[in-house]
Amino acid sequence: MSRAPLDVIGGRPTNPGELEIAKQLVRRSGIVKRLTPALEAEVGRPRELTLEGLLVALQLNALRRHHQADLVEAARVLEALTNTQRAVLGMERWDPEEAYPRVERLFVAVCKILESGDAGVD
């Protein structure tokens, strides 16, 4: 069963100041360093959506007034970033049609790790 395509176009562009604040909040939390080893596979290709990219997109969405905490909103934030902004987050390749599936897949993987306790995060 396939899902109807989600519209991830039309997100508000992120200015450099907003991106820097979101990056600092995520980096200071230490969660990327804590979860990355549990997320990385020894085989396969590198992720197009980095953990830092996902968390920064979620943070950018949360910082906006009247935000909705939907994964599709995080995909819209990522889609609205410039190629340079995505590259700063370690995202060299980006396919808009894969934005939501990548966000959903990584979010589910993070939730599983947090629920399992494998990352040592309480």
C-alpha positions as CSV (number, residue, x, y, z in Angstrom):
1,M,0.0,0.0,0.0
2,S,1.5,3.3,-1.0
3,R,0.9,6.7,0.6
4,A,-0.3,9.8,-1.3
5,P,2.6,12.1,-2.0
6,L,3.1,14.7,0.7
7,D,3.7,18.3,-0.1
8,V,7.1,19.3,1.4
9,I,7.4,22.4,-0.8
10,G,6.7,25.9,0.5
11,G,8.6,25.9,3.7
12,R,9.8,29.3,5.0
13,P,13.5,29.9,4.2
14,T,15.8,29.8,7.2
15,N,18.1,32.7,7.8
16,P,21.7,32.2,8.9
17,G,21.0,33.3,12.4
18,E,18.1,30.9,12.9
19,L,20.3,28.0,11.6
20,E,23.1,28.9,13.9
21,I,20.9,29.0,16.9
22,A,19.3,25.7,16.1
23,K,22.7,24.1,15.4
24,Q,24.1,25.4,18.7
25,L,21.1,24.1,20.7
26,V,21.5,20.6,19.1
27,R,25.2,20.5,19.5
28,R,25.2,21.6,23.1
29,S,22.7,18.9,24.0
30,G,25.2,16.3,23.1
31,I,22.5,14.0,21.7
32,V,24.2,13.7,18.3
33,K,27.4,12.3,19.8
34,R,25.4,10.0,22.0
35,L,23.1,8.5,19.4
36,T,25.3,8.4,16.3
37,P,27.2,5.2,17.2
38,A,23.9,3.4,17.7
39,L,22.5,4.7,14.4
40,E,25.5,4.0,12.1
41,A,25.6,0.7,10.2
42,E,28.9,-0.9,9.3
43,V,27.6,-1.6,5.8
44,G,25.5,0.4,3.3
45,R,25.7,3.8,1.9
46,P,25.9,7.0,4.1
47,R,22.6,8.6,5.1
48,E,21.5,11.5,2.9
49,L,19.7,12.9,6.0
50,T,22.1,13.2,8.9
51,L,21.0,12.9,12.5
52,E,22.2,16.5,13.1
53,G,20.2,17.6,10.0
54,L,17.0,16.0,11.4
55,L,17.4,17.4,14.9
56,V,18.2,20.9,13.6
57,A,15.2,20.8,11.3
58,L,13.0,19.8,14.3
59,Q,14.5,22.5,16.4
60,L,14.0,25.1,13.6
61,N,10.4,24.1,13.3
62,A,10.0,24.3,17.1
63,L,11.5,27.8,17.3
64,R,8.9,29.2,14.8
65,R,5.8,30.8,16.1
66,H,2.6,28.7,15.9
67,H,4.6,25.7,14.8
68,Q,3.1,22.2,14.2
69,A,5.1,19.3,15.5
70,D,4.6,17.2,12.5
71,L,7.3,15.2,10.7
72,V,6.1,16.7,7.4
73,E,7.0,20.2,8.8
74,A,10.6,19.0,9.5
75,A,10.7,17.8,5.9
76,R,9.5,21.2,4.7
77,V,12.2,22.9,6.8
78,L,14.8,20.7,5.2
79,E,13.5,21.3,1.8
80,A,13.5,25.1,2.3
81,L,17.2,25.1,3.3
82,T,19.7,26.1,0.7
83,N,22.2,23.6,-0.6
84,T,24.9,25.4,1.4
85,Q,22.8,25.2,4.6
86,R,22.2,21.5,4.1
87,A,26.0,21.0,3.4
88,V,26.8,22.6,6.8
89,L,24.6,19.8,8.3
90,G,26.5,17.1,6.5
91,M,23.8,16.6,3.8
92,E,25.6,16.7,0.4
93,R,22.9,15.1,-1.7
94,W,19.2,15.9,-1.4
95,D,16.2,14.6,-3.2
96,P,12.9,16.5,-2.5
97,E,10.8,13.5,-3.3
98,E,12.6,11.5,-0.6
99,A,12.4,14.3,2.0
100,Y,9.5,12.9,4.0
101,P,10.4,9.2,3.8
102,R,13.9,10.0,5.0
103,V,12.7,12.1,7.9
104,E,10.2,9.5,8.9
105,R,12.7,6.6,8.7
106,L,15.4,8.4,10.7
107,F,12.9,9.6,13.3
108,V,11.6,6.0,13.8
109,A,15.2,4.7,14.1
110,V,15.9,7.3,16.7
111,C,12.8,6.5,18.7
112,K,13.7,2.8,18.6
113,I,17.2,3.5,20.0
114,L,15.8,5.8,22.7
115,E,13.2,3.2,23.7
116,S,15.7,0.4,23.8
117,G,18.1,2.2,26.0
118,D,21.0,1.2,23.8
119,A,22.4,4.7,23.6
120,G,22.5,5.2,27.4
121,V,20.2,8.1,27.2
122,D,17.6,8.4,30.0
